[in-house]
Each structure stands twice: as C-alpha cells, then as structure tokens.
Amino acid sequence: MDNVFIYGFYILIWPAITLAVLLLICTATYRDIKKAKSENKEFV
C-alpha cells in the first residue's frame, strides 16, 4: 500500500518539479540576456 502512495505522489508532483526547473532555466536566460544588453554584447 505504501508503494502505491509513493508512486502516486511521484506522478502528481512531477509537473511541479518540471515547472520549477523550467522557471529556473527561463530566469537564468533572462538574467543573461539582460546582462549582455547592459554590456552591449550579443547574447549568442
């Protein structure tokens, strides 16, 4: 019974983990773009 709860929790929490990683990547990219613009450099 405990394994069912653990697997169910994992399946339900997976979208939240994915969203957190996506937000981290987007935030870091935004900061890099902002820093490059302030230094008059290209991002790529």
Secondary structure, 3 states (H helix, E strand, C coil): CHHHHHHHHHHHHHHHHHHHHHHHHHHHHHHHHHHHHHCCCCCC
